[in-house]
Amino acid sequence: MDWVERLNQSIAYIEEHLTSEIDYKRLGQIACCSAYHYQRMFTYMAGTTLSEYIRRRRMSLAAVDLQSKNEKIIDIAEKYGYRSPTAFNRAFQSIHGIAPSAVKQDGVSVKSFPPITFTIAVKGGEEMNYRIETKDAFRIIGISAPLYKELEQNFMAVPKMWQEAAANGTIQKLAGVMDAPPMGLLGVSACHDDEEWKYFIAVSSTKSHSEFEEYTVPASIWAIFPGSGTNQSIQELEQRIITEWLPASGYEYANAPDMEVYLNPDPQNARYEVWIPVRKRQS
């Protein structure tokens, strides 16, 4: 089974479970990756977060139910996983722009979001530089914060964490204990399915420091992509990796952290590398 087919099977799973719990870990298993990596792939490929896509699909079906059935709003809310009419009303209005009670009126317009289908698209041949490296496990020390299981909640939390680390002197302290490769300030998303998800701002080091937490990055094969520019440019590079390089590479995500290695941490003119853990794609 190829990579795109597995992604489309994951969409079929979502469709089958729109009126029950959708297990993100199961989605990752279908696509042969972690729940974290599945959400990253989905966001970049679909142009929206997984949680927002599921919300749109549920609210599309809820609108049809309200138009064509004599069910109570509270029953439809419960059907699609909303325990309170208030939460359902808020979600419905965010998608359709009207209250659920207004849908039964003649001539009222609602939105429809059909299921997505993944395909491989042929894009312009802009080059991407990368290298493949096999590395033993290595130790990092730094600060960490828990990551939410729905990635969209982390989009504000992680940048705030970097701002605070720069302002309170943490980054300067970390630079002083860095003594092992990869030589740079590290942003590490440690999101194994069987452990608490954490984001680290850290360095690779053999030293101990009472203020900092230790973490061992497991041995892995890494696809490493160099880049430069602003924070926006690193997001664009990550999107190209997932939407252009990964589908045609013969590799898939391995179960190890994603890393950003900042060789020059200037936020306006940074030099960095994006490290993604990979393995040869399973047939």
DRENPA-3360 file (N, C-alpha, C; in nm, 2 decimals, always signed):
BEGIN
1 = MDWVERLN = +0.08/-0.12/+0.00/+0.00/+0.00/+0.00/+0.09/+0.12/+0.00 ~ +0.06/+0.22/-0.09/+0.15/+0.33/-0.10/+0.10/+0.44/+0.00 ~ +0.19/+0.54/+0.01/+0.17/+0.65/+0.11/+0.04/+0.72/+0.10 ~ +0.00/+0.76/-0.02/-0.12/+0.84/-0.05/-0.24/+0.75/-0.02 ~ -0.23/+0.62/-0.05/-0.35/+0.53/-0.02/-0.37/+0.52/+0.13 ~ -0.26/+0.52/+0.21/-0.28/+0.51/+0.35/-0.34/+0.64/+0.41 ~ -0.30/+0.75/+0.35/-0.36/+0.88/+0.39/-0.51/+0.88/+0.36 ~ -0.55/+0.83/+0.25/-0.69/+0.82/+0.21/-0.77/+0.72/+0.30;
9 = QSIAYIEE = -0.70/+0.62/+0.34/-0.76/+0.52/+0.43/-0.79/+0.59/+0.57 ~ -0.70/+0.68/+0.61/-0.72/+0.75/+0.73/-0.84/+0.85/+0.72 ~ -0.86/+0.91/+0.60/-0.98/+0.99/+0.58/-1.11/+0.90/+0.59 ~ -1.10/+0.78/+0.54/-1.22/+0.69/+0.55/-1.25/+0.66/+0.69 ~ -1.14/+0.64/+0.77/-1.16/+0.62/+0.92/-1.23/+0.74/+0.98 ~ -1.19/+0.86/+0.95/-1.26/+0.98/+1.00/-1.40/+0.98/+0.96 ~ -1.43/+0.95/+0.84/-1.57/+0.95/+0.79/-1.66/+0.85/+0.87 ~ -1.60/+0.73/+0.90/-1.67/+0.63/+0.97/-1.69/+0.66/+1.12;
17 = HLTSEIDY = -1.62/+0.76/+1.17/-1.63/+0.79/+1.31/-1.67/+0.94/+1.34 ~ -1.74/+1.00/+1.25/-1.78/+1.14/+1.27/-1.88/+1.15/+1.38 ~ -1.95/+1.04/+1.41/-2.05/+1.04/+1.52/-2.00/+0.97/+1.64 ~ -1.87/+0.95/+1.65/-1.81/+0.88/+1.77/-1.67/+0.94/+1.79 ~ -1.60/+0.89/+1.88/-1.47/+0.94/+1.91/-1.37/+0.91/+1.79 ~ -1.29/+1.01/+1.75/-1.19/+0.99/+1.65/-1.05/+0.98/+1.72 ~ -0.99/+0.87/+1.71/-0.86/+0.84/+1.78/-0.75/+0.88/+1.69 ~ -0.68/+0.99/+1.74/-0.57/+1.04/+1.66/-0.45/+0.94/+1.65;
25 = KRLGQIAC = -0.43/+0.87/+1.75/-0.33/+0.77/+1.75/-0.36/+0.66/+1.64 ~ -0.49/+0.62/+1.63/-0.53/+0.53/+1.53/-0.50/+0.59/+1.39 ~ -0.53/+0.71/+1.37/-0.50/+0.78/+1.24/-0.35/+0.77/+1.20 ~ -0.27/+0.79/+1.30/-0.13/+0.77/+1.28/-0.09/+0.63/+1.24 ~ -0.15/+0.53/+1.31/-0.12/+0.39/+1.28/-0.16/+0.36/+1.14 ~ -0.27/+0.41/+1.09/-0.31/+0.38/+0.95/-0.21/+0.44/+0.86 ~ -0.16/+0.56/+0.89/-0.06/+0.62/+0.80/+0.08/+0.59/+0.83 ~ +0.10/+0.49/+0.92/+0.23/+0.44/+0.96/+0.32/+0.55/+1.02;
33 = CSAYHYQR = +0.27/+0.63/+1.11/+0.35/+0.73/+1.18/+0.28/+0.76/+1.31 ~ +0.34/+0.85/+1.39/+0.28/+0.89/+1.52/+0.16/+0.98/+1.50 ~ +0.08/+1.00/+1.60/-0.03/+1.09/+1.59/+0.02/+1.23/+1.57 ~ +0.13/+1.27/+1.63/+0.19/+1.40/+1.61/+0.23/+1.42/+1.46 ~ +0.30/+1.33/+1.40/+0.35/+1.35/+1.27/+0.23/+1.34/+1.17 ~ +0.13/+1.26/+1.20/+0.01/+1.26/+1.12/-0.06/+1.40/+1.11 ~ -0.07/+1.46/+1.23/-0.13/+1.60/+1.23/-0.05/+1.70/+1.15 ~ +0.09/+1.69/+1.16/+0.17/+1.78/+1.09/+0.15/+1.76/+0.94;
41 = MFTYMAGT = +0.15/+1.64/+0.89/+0.13/+1.61/+0.75/+0.00/+1.66/+0.71 ~ -0.10/+1.63/+0.78/-0.24/+1.67/+0.75/-0.25/+1.82/+0.73 ~ -0.20/+1.89/+0.83/-0.21/+2.04/+0.83/-0.15/+2.10/+0.70 ~ -0.02/+2.05/+0.67/+0.05/+2.11/+0.55/-0.02/+2.06/+0.42 ~ -0.07/+1.94/+0.42/-0.12/+1.89/+0.29/-0.27/+1.94/+0.27 ~ -0.34/+1.95/+0.37/-0.48/+1.99/+0.36/-0.51/+2.14/+0.37 ~ -0.41/+2.21/+0.42/-0.43/+2.35/+0.43/-0.51/+2.39/+0.55 ~ -0.54/+2.30/+0.64/-0.62/+2.33/+0.76/-0.58/+2.22/+0.87;
49 = TLSEYIRR = -0.60/+2.25/+0.99/-0.57/+2.16/+1.10/-0.66/+2.04/+1.10 ~ -0.62/+1.93/+1.15/-0.70/+1.81/+1.16/-0.83/+1.84/+1.24 ~ -0.82/+1.90/+1.35/-0.93/+1.93/+1.44/-1.04/+2.02/+1.37 ~ -0.99/+2.12/+1.29/-1.08/+2.21/+1.21/-1.15/+2.13/+1.10 ~ -1.07/+2.04/+1.03/-1.13/+1.96/+0.93/-1.25/+1.87/+0.99 ~ -1.22/+1.81/+1.10/-1.32/+1.73/+1.16/-1.44/+1.81/+1.20 ~ -1.42/+1.93/+1.25/-1.53/+2.02/+1.29/-1.61/+2.05/+1.17 ~ -1.55/+2.09/+1.06/-1.62/+2.12/+0.94/-1.70/+2.01/+0.89;
57 = RRMSLAAV = -1.65/+1.89/+0.89/-1.72/+1.77/+0.84/-1.84/+1.74/+0.93 ~ -1.82/+1.75/+1.06/-1.94/+1.72/+1.15/-2.04/+1.83/+1.14 ~ -2.00/+1.96/+1.12/-2.10/+2.06/+1.11/-2.17/+2.06/+0.97 ~ -2.11/+2.01/+0.87/-2.17/+1.99/+0.74/-2.28/+1.88/+0.75 ~ -2.25/+1.77/+0.82/-2.35/+1.67/+0.84/-2.46/+1.71/+0.93 ~ -2.43/+1.79/+1.03/-2.53/+1.84/+1.13/-2.63/+1.93/+1.06 ~ -2.58/+2.01/+0.96/-2.67/+2.10/+0.88/-2.77/+2.02/+0.80 ~ -2.72/+1.91/+0.74/-2.81/+1.82/+0.67/-2.92/+1.76/+0.76;
65 = DLQSKNEK = -2.87/+1.71/+0.88/-2.97/+1.66/+0.97/-3.07/+1.76/+1.01 ~ -3.03/+1.88/+1.04/-3.13/+1.98/+1.08/-3.23/+2.02/+0.97 ~ -3.18/+2.01/+0.85/-3.27/+2.04/+0.73/-3.37/+1.93/+0.70 ~ -3.33/+1.81/+0.72/-3.41/+1.70/+0.67/-3.47/+1.61/+0.78 ~ -3.44/+1.63/+0.90/-3.49/+1.54/+1.01/-3.56/+1.63/+1.11 ~ -3.64/+1.56/+1.19/-3.72/+1.62/+1.30/-3.66/+1.60/+1.43 ~ -3.53/+1.58/+1.43/-3.45/+1.56/+1.56/-3.44/+1.70/+1.63 ~ -3.43/+1.69/+1.76/-3.41/+1.81/+1.84/-3.26/+1.85/+1.83;
73 = IIDIAEKY = -3.24/+1.98/+1.84/-3.10/+2.03/+1.83/-3.01/+1.96/+1.93 ~ -3.06/+1.94/+2.05/-2.98/+1.88/+2.16/-2.94/+1.74/+2.12 ~ -3.03/+1.67/+2.05/-2.99/+1.53/+2.01/-2.89/+1.53/+1.90 ~ -2.90/+1.62/+1.81/-2.80/+1.63/+1.70/-2.66/+1.67/+1.76 ~ -2.67/+1.77/+1.85/-2.54/+1.81/+1.92/-2.47/+1.69/+1.98 ~ -2.55/+1.61/+2.05/-2.49/+1.49/+2.12/-2.44/+1.39/+2.02 ~ -2.51/+1.38/+1.90/-2.47/+1.28/+1.80/-2.33/+1.31/+1.75 ~ -2.30/+1.44/+1.74/-2.17/+1.48/+1.69/-2.07/+1.51/+1.79;
81 = GYRSPTAF = -2.09/+1.47/+1.92/-1.99/+1.47/+2.02/-1.99/+1.60/+2.11 ~ -2.10/+1.68/+2.10/-2.11/+1.80/+2.18/-2.20/+1.77/+2.30 ~ -2.15/+1.79/+2.42/-2.22/+1.76/+2.54/-2.32/+1.87/+2.58 ~ -2.30/+1.99/+2.53/-2.38/+2.10/+2.57/-2.43/+2.17/+2.44 ~ -2.56/+2.21/+2.44/-2.61/+2.29/+2.32/-2.53/+2.42/+2.30 ~ -2.48/+2.48/+2.40/-2.40/+2.60/+2.39/-2.27/+2.58/+2.30 ~ -2.20/+2.47/+2.34/-2.08/+2.43/+2.26/-2.11/+2.40/+2.11 ~ -2.22/+2.33/+2.09/-2.26/+2.29/+1.96/-2.30/+2.42/+1.88;
89 = NRAFQSIH = -2.38/+2.51/+1.95/-2.42/+2.63/+1.88/-2.30/+2.71/+1.84 ~ -2.20/+2.72/+1.93/-2.08/+2.80/+1.90/-2.00/+2.74/+1.78 ~ -1.99/+2.60/+1.78/-1.92/+2.54/+1.66/-2.00/+2.55/+1.53 ~ -2.13/+2.54/+1.54/-2.21/+2.55/+1.42/-2.20/+2.69/+1.36 ~ -2.21/+2.79/+1.45/-2.21/+2.93/+1.40/-2.07/+2.96/+1.34 ~ -1.96/+2.90/+1.40/-1.83/+2.93/+1.35/-1.81/+2.88/+1.20 ~ -1.89/+2.78/+1.17/-1.88/+2.72/+1.03/-1.98/+2.78/+0.94 ~ -2.11/+2.79/+0.98/-2.22/+2.83/+0.89/-2.26/+2.98/+0.91;
97 = GIAPSAVK = -2.22/+3.04/+1.02/-2.25/+3.18/+1.03/-2.39/+3.21/+1.08 ~ -2.46/+3.10/+1.11/-2.60/+3.12/+1.17/-2.62/+3.01/+1.28 ~ -2.72/+3.04/+1.36/-2.75/+2.94/+1.47/-2.82/+2.82/+1.41 ~ -2.80/+2.70/+1.48/-2.87/+2.58/+1.43/-3.02/+2.60/+1.42 ~ -3.08/+2.67/+1.51/-3.23/+2.69/+1.50/-3.28/+2.76/+1.38 ~ -3.19/+2.83/+1.31/-3.23/+2.91/+1.19/-3.23/+2.82/+1.07 ~ -3.17/+2.70/+1.07/-3.15/+2.62/+0.95/-3.28/+2.57/+0.90 ~ -3.38/+2.54/+0.98/-3.50/+2.49/+0.94/-3.59/+2.59/+0.86;
105 = QDGVSVKS = -3.55/+2.71/+0.86/-3.62/+2.81/+0.78/-3.60/+2.80/+0.63 ~ -3.70/+2.82/+0.55/-3.68/+2.81/+0.40/-3.58/+2.91/+0.35 ~ -3.50/+2.87/+0.26/-3.41/+2.97/+0.19/-3.28/+3.00/+0.27 ~ -3.26/+2.94/+0.38/-3.14/+2.97/+0.46/-3.02/+2.89/+0.40 ~ -2.91/+2.97/+0.38/-2.79/+2.91/+0.32/-2.70/+2.86/+0.42 ~ -2.65/+2.73/+0.40/-2.55/+2.67/+0.48/-2.43/+2.63/+0.40 ~ -2.32/+2.59/+0.46/-2.20/+2.55/+0.39/-2.18/+2.40/+0.39 ~ -2.12/+2.35/+0.28/-2.09/+2.20/+0.27/-1.94/+2.19/+0.25;
113 = FPPITFTI = -1.88/+2.10/+0.34/-1.74/+2.07/+0.32/-1.73/+1.92/+0.30 ~ -1.71/+1.88/+0.17/-1.70/+1.74/+0.13/-1.57/+1.68/+0.19 ~ -1.57/+1.54/+0.20/-1.45/+1.48/+0.24/-1.33/+1.51/+0.15 ~ -1.21/+1.52/+0.20/-1.10/+1.55/+0.11/-1.04/+1.42/+0.06 ~ -0.97/+1.42/-0.05/-0.90/+1.31/-0.11/-0.76/+1.35/-0.14 ~ -0.66/+1.28/-0.09/-0.52/+1.31/-0.11/-0.48/+1.25/-0.25 ~ -0.40/+1.33/-0.32/-0.34/+1.29/-0.44/-0.20/+1.34/-0.45 ~ -0.11/+1.29/-0.53/+0.02/+1.34/-0.55/+0.01/+1.44/-0.67;
121 = AVKGGEEM = +0.05/+1.57/-0.64/+0.04/+1.67/-0.74/+0.18/+1.70/-0.80 ~ +0.19/+1.72/-0.93/+0.32/+1.76/-0.99/+0.33/+1.91/-0.98 ~ +0.44/+1.95/-0.91/+0.47/+2.09/-0.89/+0.59/+2.14/-0.96 ~ +0.62/+2.27/-0.96/+0.74/+2.32/-1.02/+0.86/+2.26/-0.97 ~ +0.96/+2.25/-1.05/+1.09/+2.18/-1.01/+1.19/+2.27/-0.94 ~ +1.14/+2.34/-0.83/+1.23/+2.42/-0.75/+1.32/+2.32/-0.67 ~ +1.45/+2.34/-0.67/+1.53/+2.24/-0.60/+1.52/+2.25/-0.45 ~ +1.55/+2.14/-0.38/+1.55/+2.13/-0.24/+1.68/+2.06/-0.20;
129 = NYRIETKD = +1.77/+2.13/-0.12/+1.89/+2.07/-0.07/+1.86/+1.99/+0.06 ~ +1.92/+1.87/+0.06/+1.91/+1.79/+0.19/+2.02/+1.69/+0.19 ~ +2.03/+1.63/+0.31/+2.13/+1.52/+0.33/+2.06/+1.42/+0.42 ~ +2.10/+1.30/+0.41/+2.06/+1.19/+0.50/+2.17/+1.15/+0.59 ~ +2.15/+1.15/+0.73/+2.25/+1.12/+0.82/+2.19/+1.02/+0.92 ~ +2.27/+0.92/+0.96/+2.24/+0.82/+1.06/+2.32/+0.86/+1.19 ~ +2.25/+0.89/+1.30/+2.31/+0.93/+1.42/+2.27/+0.84/+1.54 ~ +2.37/+0.82/+1.62/+2.34/+0.75/+1.75/+2.26/+0.84/+1.84;
137 = AFRIIGIS = +2.20/+0.79/+1.94/+2.13/+0.87/+2.04/+2.22/+0.98/+2.10 ~ +2.16/+1.09/+2.13/+2.24/+1.20/+2.19/+2.16/+1.27/+2.30 ~ +2.23/+1.33/+2.39/+2.17/+1.39/+2.51/+2.15/+1.54/+2.49 ~ +2.04/+1.59/+2.52/+2.02/+1.74/+2.52/+1.98/+1.78/+2.66 ~ +2.00/+1.91/+2.69/+1.95/+1.97/+2.81/+1.89/+2.10/+2.78 ~ +1.79/+2.14/+2.85/+1.72/+2.26/+2.83/+1.59/+2.28/+2.91 ~ +1.50/+2.35/+2.86/+1.37/+2.37/+2.92/+1.26/+2.31/+2.83 ~ +1.15/+2.27/+2.90/+1.05/+2.20/+2.82/+0.91/+2.26/+2.87;
145 = APLYKELE = +0.81/+2.24/+2.78/+0.67/+2.27/+2.81/+0.59/+2.16/+2.75 ~ +0.48/+2.13/+2.81/+0.39/+2.02/+2.75/+0.33/+2.08/+2.62 ~ +0.31/+1.99/+2.52/+0.24/+2.02/+2.40/+0.10/+1.96/+2.40 ~ +0.01/+2.03/+2.35/-0.13/+1.99/+2.34/-0.14/+1.88/+2.23 ~ -0.24/+1.79/+2.25/-0.26/+1.68/+2.15/-0.31/+1.73/+2.02 ~ -0.38/+1.85/+2.02/-0.43/+1.91/+1.90/-0.33/+2.02/+1.86 ~ -0.26/+2.01/+1.75/-0.15/+2.09/+1.72/-0.18/+2.24/+1.71 ~ -0.30/+2.27/+1.67/-0.33/+2.41/+1.66/-0.32/+2.49/+1.79;
153 = QNFMAVPK = -0.34/+2.42/+1.90/-0.32/+2.49/+2.03/-0.18/+2.53/+2.06 ~ -0.08/+2.46/+1.99/+0.06/+2.49/+2.01/+0.11/+2.61/+1.93 ~ +0.04/+2.65/+1.83/+0.09/+2.75/+1.74/+0.12/+2.89/+1.81 ~ +0.05/+2.91/+1.92/+0.08/+3.03/+2.00/+0.17/+3.00/+2.12 ~ +0.16/+2.88/+2.18/+0.24/+2.85/+2.30/+0.39/+2.84/+2.27 ~ +0.43/+2.78/+2.16/+0.57/+2.76/+2.13/+0.64/+2.89/+2.10 ~ +0.59/+2.98/+2.02/+0.66/+3.11/+2.00/+0.67/+3.19/+2.13 ~ +0.56/+3.18/+2.21/+0.57/+3.25/+2.34/+0.68/+3.20/+2.43;
161 = MWQEAAAN = +0.70/+3.07/+2.42/+0.81/+3.00/+2.50/+0.94/+3.05/+2.46 ~ +0.96/+3.07/+2.33/+1.09/+3.12/+2.27/+1.11/+3.27/+2.32 ~ +1.01/+3.34/+2.31/+1.02/+3.49/+2.35/+1.06/+3.50/+2.50 ~ +1.00/+3.42/+2.58/+1.03/+3.42/+2.73/+1.17/+3.37/+2.75 ~ +1.22/+3.27/+2.68/+1.35/+3.22/+2.70/+1.46/+3.32/+2.65 ~ +1.43/+3.40/+2.55/+1.52/+3.50/+2.51/+1.52/+3.61/+2.61 ~ +1.41/+3.65/+2.66/+1.40/+3.76/+2.75/+1.46/+3.73/+2.89 ~ +1.45/+3.61/+2.94/+1.49/+3.58/+3.08/+1.64/+3.53/+3.09;
169 = GTIQKLAG = +1.71/+3.52/+2.97/+1.85/+3.48/+2.97/+1.87/+3.33/+2.96 ~ +1.76/+3.25/+2.94/+1.78/+3.11/+2.92/+1.86/+3.07/+2.80 ~ +1.83/+3.14/+2.69/+1.91/+3.10/+2.57/+2.05/+3.13/+2.58 ~ +2.09/+3.24/+2.65/+2.23/+3.26/+2.67/+2.30/+3.16/+2.76 ~ +2.23/+3.11/+2.86/+2.28/+3.01/+2.95/+2.30/+2.88/+2.87 ~ +2.20/+2.84/+2.79/+2.21/+2.72/+2.71/+2.33/+2.73/+2.62 ~ +2.35/+2.84/+2.55/+2.47/+2.85/+2.46/+2.60/+2.82/+2.53 ~ +2.60/+2.85/+2.66/+2.73/+2.84/+2.74/+2.76/+2.69/+2.78;
177 = VMDAPPMG = +2.66/+2.60/+2.76/+2.68/+2.46/+2.80/+2.68/+2.37/+2.68 ~ +2.66/+2.43/+2.56/+2.66/+2.35/+2.44/+2.80/+2.30/+2.40 ~ +2.82/+2.17/+2.39/+2.95/+2.11/+2.36/+2.95/+1.99/+2.28 ~ +2.84/+1.96/+2.22/+2.83/+1.84/+2.13/+2.74/+1.86/+2.01 ~ +2.77/+1.79/+1.90/+2.68/+1.81/+1.79/+2.54/+1.75/+1.81 ~ +2.44/+1.80/+1.75/+2.44/+1.91/+1.65/+2.47/+2.05/+1.73 ~ +2.56/+2.12/+1.67/+2.60/+2.25/+1.74/+2.50/+2.36/+1.69 ~ +2.41/+2.39/+1.78/+2.31/+2.50/+1.75/+2.21/+2.49/+1.86;
185 = LLGVSACH = +2.13/+2.59/+1.86/+2.01/+2.60/+1.95/+1.90/+2.51/+1.90 ~ +1.85/+2.42/+1.98/+1.76/+2.32/+1.93/+1.61/+2.35/+1.97 ~ +1.52/+2.33/+1.88/+1.38/+2.33/+1.91/+1.33/+2.18/+1.88 ~ +1.30/+2.11/+1.99/+1.28/+1.96/+1.97/+1.13/+1.93/+2.01 ~ +1.06/+1.87/+1.92/+0.92/+1.83/+1.95/+0.93/+1.68/+1.98 ~ +0.92/+1.64/+2.10/+0.93/+1.50/+2.15/+0.79/+1.46/+2.17 ~ +0.73/+1.38/+2.07/+0.59/+1.35/+2.07/+0.56/+1.21/+2.04 ~ +0.63/+1.12/+2.11/+0.61/+0.98/+2.10/+0.47/+0.94/+2.15;
193 = DDEEWKYF = +0.40/+0.85/+2.08/+0.26/+0.82/+2.11/+0.24/+0.77/+2.26 ~ +0.35/+0.71/+2.31/+0.34/+0.65/+2.44/+0.40/+0.73/+2.56 ~ +0.42/+0.86/+2.53/+0.48/+0.94/+2.64/+0.41/+1.08/+2.63 ~ +0.43/+1.16/+2.74/+0.38/+1.29/+2.74/+0.45/+1.37/+2.63 ~ +0.37/+1.45/+2.55/+0.43/+1.53/+2.45/+0.49/+1.66/+2.51 ~ +0.62/+1.68/+2.46/+0.69/+1.80/+2.52/+0.76/+1.87/+2.40 ~ +0.78/+2.00/+2.42/+0.86/+2.08/+2.33/+0.98/+2.13/+2.42 ~ +1.10/+2.11/+2.36/+1.22/+2.15/+2.43/+1.29/+2.27/+2.35;
201 = IAVSSTKS = +1.34/+2.36/+2.43/+1.44/+2.46/+2.38/+1.57/+2.41/+2.45 ~ +1.66/+2.37/+2.37/+1.77/+2.29/+2.43/+1.90/+2.30/+2.35 ~ +2.01/+2.24/+2.40/+2.13/+2.22/+2.33/+2.18/+2.08/+2.35 ~ +2.26/+2.03/+2.26/+2.33/+1.91/+2.28/+2.45/+1.93/+2.37 ~ +2.45/+1.85/+2.48/+2.56/+1.88/+2.58/+2.59/+1.75/+2.66 ~ +2.72/+1.74/+2.70/+2.76/+1.64/+2.80/+2.76/+1.69/+2.94 ~ +2.73/+1.82/+2.96/+2.74/+1.88/+3.09/+2.61/+1.87/+3.17 ~ +2.62/+1.89/+3.30/+2.50/+1.89/+3.38/+2.47/+2.04/+3.42;
209 = HSEFEEYT = +2.35/+2.07/+3.44/+2.31/+2.20/+3.49/+2.18/+2.19/+3.57 ~ +2.19/+2.24/+3.69/+2.08/+2.23/+3.78/+1.95/+2.29/+3.73 ~ +1.95/+2.39/+3.65/+1.83/+2.46/+3.60/+1.76/+2.38/+3.49 ~ +1.83/+2.29/+3.42/+1.78/+2.23/+3.30/+1.74/+2.09/+3.31 ~ +1.65/+2.05/+3.22/+1.60/+1.92/+3.21/+1.68/+1.84/+3.11 ~ +1.70/+1.71/+3.13/+1.77/+1.62/+3.03/+1.67/+1.55/+2.95 ~ +1.71/+1.52/+2.83/+1.63/+1.43/+2.74/+1.72/+1.36/+2.64 ~ +1.70/+1.24/+2.61/+1.78/+1.17/+2.51/+1.71/+1.15/+2.38;
217 = VPASIWAI = +1.76/+1.21/+2.28/+1.71/+1.20/+2.14/+1.75/+1.06/+2.09 ~ +1.66/+0.98/+2.06/+1.69/+0.84/+2.02/+1.77/+0.83/+1.89 ~ +1.84/+0.72/+1.87/+1.91/+0.70/+1.75/+1.81/+0.70/+1.63 ~ +1.85/+0.76/+1.52/+1.76/+0.76/+1.41/+1.84/+0.80/+1.28 ~ +1.77/+0.78/+1.17/+1.81/+0.83/+1.04/+1.74/+0.96/+1.02 ~ +1.81/+1.06/+0.98/+1.76/+1.20/+0.97/+1.77/+1.25/+0.83 ~ +1.66/+1.31/+0.78/+1.67/+1.39/+0.66/+1.68/+1.53/+0.71 ~ +1.79/+1.60/+0.66/+1.82/+1.73/+0.71/+1.82/+1.83/+0.60;
225 = FPGSGTNQ = +1.74/+1.94/+0.62/+1.72/+2.04/+0.52/+1.77/+2.18/+0.57 ~ +1.87/+2.24/+0.50/+1.92/+2.37/+0.54/+1.83/+2.48/+0.49 ~ +1.83/+2.59/+0.56/+1.75/+2.71/+0.52/+1.80/+2.83/+0.59 ~ +1.74/+2.94/+0.55/+1.78/+3.07/+0.61/+1.66/+3.17/+0.59 ~ +1.66/+3.27/+0.68/+1.55/+3.37/+0.67/+1.48/+3.39/+0.80 ~ +1.36/+3.42/+0.80/+1.28/+3.45/+0.92/+1.20/+3.32/+0.96 ~ +1.13/+3.34/+1.07/+1.05/+3.23/+1.12/+0.95/+3.18/+1.02 ~ +0.90/+3.28/+0.93/+0.80/+3.24/+0.83/+0.87/+3.15/+0.73;
233 = SIQELEQR = +1.00/+3.17/+0.70/+1.06/+3.09/+0.60/+1.08/+2.95/+0.65 ~ +1.10/+2.93/+0.78/+1.12/+2.79/+0.82/+0.99/+2.71/+0.81 ~ +0.87/+2.78/+0.83/+0.74/+2.72/+0.82/+0.72/+2.68/+0.67 ~ +0.77/+2.77/+0.58/+0.75/+2.74/+0.44/+0.84/+2.62/+0.40 ~ +0.96/+2.61/+0.46/+1.04/+2.50/+0.43/+0.98/+2.37/+0.48 ~ +0.93/+2.37/+0.60/+0.86/+2.25/+0.66/+0.74/+2.21/+0.57 ~ +0.67/+2.30/+0.52/+0.56/+2.27/+0.43/+0.61/+2.20/+0.30 ~ +0.72/+2.25/+0.24/+0.77/+2.19/+0.12/+0.82/+2.05/+0.15;
241 = IITEWLPA = +0.88/+2.03/+0.26/+0.93/+1.90/+0.30/+0.82/+1.80/+0.30 ~ +0.71/+1.83/+0.36/+0.60/+1.74/+0.37/+0.52/+1.72/+0.25 ~ +0.50/+1.83/+0.17/+0.41/+1.82/+0.06/+0.48/+1.79/-0.07 ~ +0.62/+1.82/-0.08/+0.69/+1.79/-0.20/+0.79/+1.68/-0.19 ~ +0.88/+1.69/-0.08/+0.99/+1.59/-0.07/+0.94/+1.46/-0.02 ~ +0.86/+1.46/+0.09/+0.83/+1.33/+0.15/+0.75/+1.24/+0.06 ~ +0.65/+1.28/-0.01/+0.57/+1.19/-0.09/+0.65/+1.12/-0.20 ~ +0.76/+1.18/-0.25/+0.83/+1.12/-0.36/+0.97/+1.07/-0.32;
249 = SGYEYANA = +1.00/+1.07/-0.19/+1.13/+1.04/-0.14/+1.17/+0.90/-0.12 ~ +1.06/+0.81/-0.10/+1.09/+0.67/-0.07/+1.10/+0.66/+0.08 ~ +1.09/+0.77/+0.16/+1.10/+0.76/+0.31/+0.96/+0.79/+0.37 ~ +0.94/+0.76/+0.49/+0.83/+0.80/+0.57/+0.88/+0.84/+0.71 ~ +0.79/+0.90/+0.79/+0.83/+0.94/+0.92/+0.87/+0.82/+1.01 ~ +0.97/+0.84/+1.08/+1.01/+0.74/+1.19/+0.96/+0.79/+1.32 ~ +0.96/+0.71/+1.42/+0.91/+0.75/+1.55/+1.02/+0.81/+1.64 ~ +1.06/+0.93/+1.61/+1.16/+1.01/+1.68/+1.12/+1.16/+1.67;
257 = PDMEVYLN = +1.18/+1.24/+1.75/+1.14/+1.38/+1.75/+1.17/+1.45/+1.62 ~ +1.09/+1.56/+1.59/+1.13/+1.66/+1.49/+1.22/+1.76/+1.56 ~ +1.32/+1.81/+1.48/+1.41/+1.91/+1.54/+1.43/+2.03/+1.44 ~ +1.44/+2.14/+1.50/+1.49/+2.26/+1.43/+1.62/+2.30/+1.49 ~ +1.73/+2.31/+1.41/+1.86/+2.34/+1.46/+1.89/+2.48/+1.42 ~ +1.90/+2.57/+1.51/+1.93/+2.71/+1.48/+2.08/+2.74/+1.49 ~ +2.14/+2.75/+1.37/+2.29/+2.77/+1.36/+2.32/+2.92/+1.39 ~ +2.23/+3.01/+1.35/+2.24/+3.15/+1.38/+2.10/+3.19/+1.42;
265 = PDPQNARY = +2.08/+3.22/+1.55/+1.94/+3.24/+1.60/+1.88/+3.38/+1.58 ~ +1.94/+3.46/+1.49/+1.89/+3.59/+1.46/+1.75/+3.57/+1.40 ~ +1.64/+3.62/+1.47/+1.50/+3.59/+1.42/+1.48/+3.65/+1.28 ~ +1.55/+3.75/+1.24/+1.52/+3.82/+1.12/+1.61/+3.76/+1.00 ~ +1.72/+3.70/+1.04/+1.81/+3.64/+0.94/+1.88/+3.52/+0.99 ~ +1.80/+3.42/+1.02/+1.85/+3.30/+1.09/+1.90/+3.20/+0.98 ~ +2.00/+3.13/+1.03/+2.04/+3.01/+0.95/+2.00/+2.89/+1.03 ~ +1.94/+2.79/+0.97/+1.88/+2.68/+1.04/+1.88/+2.56/+0.96;
273 = EVWIPVRK = +1.86/+2.44/+1.03/+1.83/+2.32/+0.96/+1.71/+2.25/+1.02 ~ +1.62/+2.20/+0.93/+1.51/+2.12/+0.98/+1.55/+1.97/+0.97 ~ +1.54/+1.90/+1.08/+1.57/+1.76/+1.09/+1.44/+1.68/+1.11 ~ +1.41/+1.59/+1.02/+1.30/+1.50/+1.04/+1.34/+1.36/+1.04 ~ +1.29/+1.28/+1.14/+1.33/+1.14/+1.15/+1.26/+1.06/+1.04 ~ +1.34/+0.97/+0.97/+1.28/+0.90/+0.86/+1.32/+0.75/+0.86 ~ +1.25/+0.67/+0.79/+1.29/+0.53/+0.77/+1.24/+0.50/+0.62 ~ +1.30/+0.40/+0.57/+1.25/+0.36/+0.43/+1.10/+0.32/+0.44;
281 = RQS = +1.03/+0.37/+0.34/+0.89/+0.35/+0.34/+0.85/+0.20/+0.33 ~ +0.76/+0.16/+0.41/+0.71/+0.02/+0.42/+0.62/+0.00/+0.30 ~ +0.63/-0.12/+0.24/+0.54/-0.15/+0.13/+0.41/-0.20/+0.18;
% end
